[in-house]
């Protein structure tokens, strides 16, 4: 398992934008476009776009979910060295691409909740 520092935030800020950073990284979309899409969808549902309910529903409608409640992010990365995954954990979501975690910090030792294979 490898970790690579990556901050998709266009201003390189360290703010609570992990959902936008993760999805922008995994889908090769502009941070602003992802932010706008999530904001509009969450507004329509009366939710914050960083809420677990919104994020999981958004991902479930687009990608296949795999839950691994007892694994760490690092263990999952070793087990799935190919492909793109959005991985959730308590209070955070991170991007995994071909066995490399892309994030502003290394969450490899955190217990994951679920992963969605991004196509």
C-alpha positions in Angstrom: 0.0 0.0 0.0 1.2 3.4 -0.9 0.1 6.9 0.0 0.6 10.1 -2.1 -0.2 13.6 -0.8 -2.8 15.1 -3.1 -5.0 18.1 -2.6 -7.5 18.6 -5.4 -8.7 21.9 -3.7 -7.9 24.6 -6.3 -6.7 27.0 -3.5 -4.7 24.1 -1.8 -6.7 24.8 1.3 -7.0 22.2 4.1 -10.8 22.5 4.7 -13.6 20.0 5.1 -14.0 19.3 1.4 -12.9 15.6 1.3 -16.1 14.6 -0.6 -15.3 17.1 -3.4 -11.6 16.3 -3.4 -12.2 12.5 -3.5 -14.8 12.6 -6.3 -12.9 15.1 -8.3 -9.8 13.0 -8.1 -11.5 9.8 -9.0 -13.6 11.1 -11.9 -11.0 13.5 -13.3 -13.5 16.3 -13.0 -12.9 19.9 -12.0 -13.2 20.6 -8.3 -15.6 23.4 -8.9 -17.9 21.3 -11.1 -18.1 18.5 -8.5 -18.7 21.1 -5.8 -21.5 22.7 -7.8 -23.1 19.3 -8.6 -23.0 18.1 -5.0 -24.3 21.4 -3.7 -27.3 21.4 -6.1 -28.2 17.8 -5.4 -27.9 18.2 -1.6 -29.9 21.4 -1.7 -32.7 19.6 -3.5 -32.7 16.9 -0.8 -32.4 19.4 2.1 -29.0 17.8 3.2 -25.4 18.9 3.6 -23.3 17.3 0.9 -20.8 16.0 3.4 -23.4 14.1 5.4 -23.0 10.3 5.5 -26.6 9.9 4.3 -26.1 12.1 1.2 -22.6 10.8 0.3 -23.7 7.1 0.5 -26.9 7.7 -1.4 -25.0 9.6 -4.1 -22.4 6.9 -4.5 -25.0 4.1 -4.3 -26.9 5.6 -7.3 -23.8 5.6 -9.4 -21.4 2.9 -8.3 -21.3 -0.6 -6.8 -20.8 -0.7 -3.0 -18.6 -3.1 -1.1 -18.5 -3.0 2.7 -15.5 -4.1 4.7 -16.3 -2.9 8.2 -13.3 -4.6 9.9 -10.5 -3.7 7.5 -8.3 -0.7 7.5 -8.0 1.5 4.4 -4.4 0.2 4.0 -5.5 -3.4 4.1 -8.2 -2.7 1.5 -5.6 -1.0 -0.7 -3.3 -4.0 -0.5 -6.2 -6.4 -1.3 -7.4 -4.3 -4.2 -4.3 -3.0 -6.0 -6.1 -2.2 -9.3 -9.0 0.1 -10.0 -10.5 3.3 -8.6 -12.4 3.3 -5.3 -14.0 5.9 -3.1 -13.5 4.7 0.5 -15.5 5.9 3.5 -14.6 5.8 7.1 -15.9 7.6 10.2 -15.9 11.3 9.2 -13.9 11.0 6.0 -13.8 9.8 2.4 -10.6 9.1 0.5 -9.6 8.1 -3.1 -7.8 4.9 -3.9 -6.3 4.5 -7.4 -4.4 1.4 -8.4 -3.4 0.7 -4.8 -2.3 4.3 -4.0 -4.3 6.4 -1.5 -4.6 10.0 -2.7 -5.4 12.4 0.1 -4.2 15.3 2.2 -3.1 12.9 5.0 -2.5 9.2 5.2 -5.7 7.4 6.4 -4.3 3.9 5.9 -4.6 2.9 9.5 -8.2 4.0 9.9 -11.0 1.5 9.8 -13.0 1.7 6.7 -16.8 1.6 6.3 -17.4 0.9 2.6 -15.9 1.3 -0.8 -17.4 2.1 -4.2 -15.7 1.0 -7.4 -15.6 4.0 -9.7 -15.9 3.2 -13.4 
